[in-house]
Amino acid sequence: MRLIIAIVKGSDAPHLLDTLAERHIGATRLAATGGFISEGRTTFLIGVEDDREDEVIDVIKECCSKRIQAAPQFKPAGDQVPSIAMPVEYEAGGAIIFVTDVEALIRF
């Protein structure tokens, strides 16, 4: 038995949850914030049999691919002289995945 903990971008969470459900893989979803520019994050707790670990990781990779996005630009307040800002791009999406052994999974 494995416990897979996946931390994904909040906007990727609905698609990931739907895809897991289509494959009859149960997951518990927890909302969180953090990271660069405090974007929403979602943490999934997924308990699966050992032989389904690779399947779950593949689903996460499929639903949470990395992509380049532009960071929001902030305007100066009041009478400050506007700065000449270059668009800042950053890598978004992807996932952080932890996998650990579990002695028992109890559902009731």
Secondary structure as GFF3:
##gff-version 3
##sequence-region A 1 108
A	DSSP	beta_strand	2	9	.	.	.	ID=ss1
A	DSSP	three_ten_helix	10	12	.	.	.	ID=ss2
A	DSSP	alpha_helix	13	22	.	.	.	ID=ss3
A	DSSP	beta_strand	28	33	.	.	.	ID=ss4
A	DSSP	three_ten_helix	36	38	.	.	.	ID=ss5
A	DSSP	beta_strand	40	48	.	.	.	ID=ss6
A	DSSP	three_ten_helix	50	52	.	.	.	ID=ss7
A	DSSP	alpha_helix	53	63	.	.	.	ID=ss8
A	DSSP	beta_strand	66	70	.	.	.	ID=ss9
A	DSSP	beta_strand	89	93	.	.	.	ID=ss10
A	DSSP	beta_strand	95	101	.	.	.	ID=ss11
###
